[in-house]
Amino acid sequence: MMPAARESLLDAAFKALARRPWAAVRMVDVAAAAGVSRQTLYNEFGSKEGLARALVRREADGYLAGVERALAVRGDARDRLIATAEWTASAARENVLVRAVLTGFWSERLPSPSLSAVPSSSAVPAQRRADGPLPSPGDLVGAVRDRAVAVLSGPGAVRADAADLARSCELAVRLALSCVAAPPPGEDGLAELVRGALQRQSADGRVSEPSRTAGARSLP
């Protein structure tokens, strides 16, 4: 099957989930909405469980792609971590599966595939990946942290600088997730919350100063 057809099936499954609980989503309806046969759907995903795993994997990958975009915005390290926090909060608010994978809370309306790998005999590479381990909340936070360190550490950075950036990124992401449940007041509430926390972290000496390591893109 062409990748575009697989994406169409995943889109149809996601739209069906918005209308009814996953338990009530029928494979035949997903196939019809995507304009393919039910057998084609089973050939691609193997089962409804396989479809669920592929859907969760796609949404997690989409969230991480958004993290990459946030880390690429113009500005210093603090601006980029704020952008990452804002993306995390908006993605978790707007996408029920992203919220579930980031928080570990799977409501009864959602599919809840095992995070462990499952046996796979699929000939489809994308499905074999989906049948592998799915990310836990800790895995996703760790992936965001590692991406931030890779992007924001300059060529002259030392281990201490990377550790500081890692702590700053974890702080930004965890503050963002707390704001999904209890949004701060004001349009810029999250940005101000993260900015203030990073400034306090810097004042406490846990974020590298520019003079300490030439080339490190520290948080001013």
Buried (B, 14 or more C-beta within 10 A) or exposed (E): BEEEBBEBBBBBBBEBBEEEEBEEBEBEBBBBBBEBEBEBBBBBBBEBBBBBBBBBBBBBEBBBEBBEEBBEEEEEBBBBBBBBBBBBBBBBEEBBBBBBBBBEEBEEBBBEBEBEEBEBEBEBEBBEBBBEEBBEBEBBBBBBBEBBBEBBBEEEBEEEBBEBBBBBBBBBBBBBBBBBEEEBEEEEEBBBBBBEBBBEBBEEEBBBEEEEBEEBBBBE
